[in-house]
Amino acid sequence: MTKPSSLQFKTKEEAQAWIRKLMGPPKRRLEGKEHEQVWLMLQMCEPVRETNNQHSWCAEYNLSGKIYDVHFFPGEEPYIEEYLDD
């Protein structure tokens, strides 16, 4: 991915496309009852992909076509992010 040298964009869409490349697809963090229900279902599935950076790890799940990332940190409750449709 190439970065514009001056970070000046001609259009708003061009700037948004560049940010999307950096940040990845939009996500939202699940909270409360929704978090509990999705977490229960995900625990019965195998992750599609797992990563580990020595301080935390992330498991990606595909549940009925929806993609979820579950982030684990030592001593903390995992948090879940749901990928949003574009």
Backbone hydrogen bonds, N-H to C=O, Kabsch-Sander energy under -0.5 kcal/mol:
donor,donor_aa,acceptor,acceptor_aa,energy
15,A,11,T,-1.6
16,Q,12,K,-2.5
17,A,13,E,-2.3
18,W,14,E,-1.8
19,I,15,A,-2.3
20,R,16,Q,-2.4
21,K,17,A,-1.7
22,L,18,W,-1.5
23,M,19,I,-3.0
24,G,20,R,-2.4
28,R,82,E,-1.8
30,L,80,I,-2.7
34,E,31,E,-0.8
35,H,31,E,-1.1
36,E,32,G,-2.1
37,Q,33,K,-2.6
38,V,34,E,-2.5
39,W,35,H,-2.7
40,L,36,E,-2.0
41,M,37,Q,-1.8
42,L,38,V,-2.8
43,Q,39,W,-1.9
44,M,41,M,-1.3
45,C,42,L,-1.8
48,V,60,E,-3.3
49,R,60,E,-1.2
51,T,58,C,-2.6
53,N,56,S,-2.4
57,W,72,F,-2.0
58,C,51,T,-2.2
59,A,70,V,-2.3
60,E,49,R,-3.3
61,Y,68,Y,-3.0
63,L,61,Y,-0.5
63,L,66,K,-3.0
64,S,62,N,-0.6
66,K,63,L,-1.7
68,Y,61,Y,-2.6
69,D,81,E,-2.6
70,V,59,A,-2.8
71,H,69,D,-0.5
71,H,79,Y,-2.9
72,F,57,W,-3.2
76,E,73,F,-2.0
79,Y,71,H,-1.8
81,E,69,D,-2.8
82,E,28,R,-2.9
83,Y,67,I,-2.6
84,L,26,P,-2.9
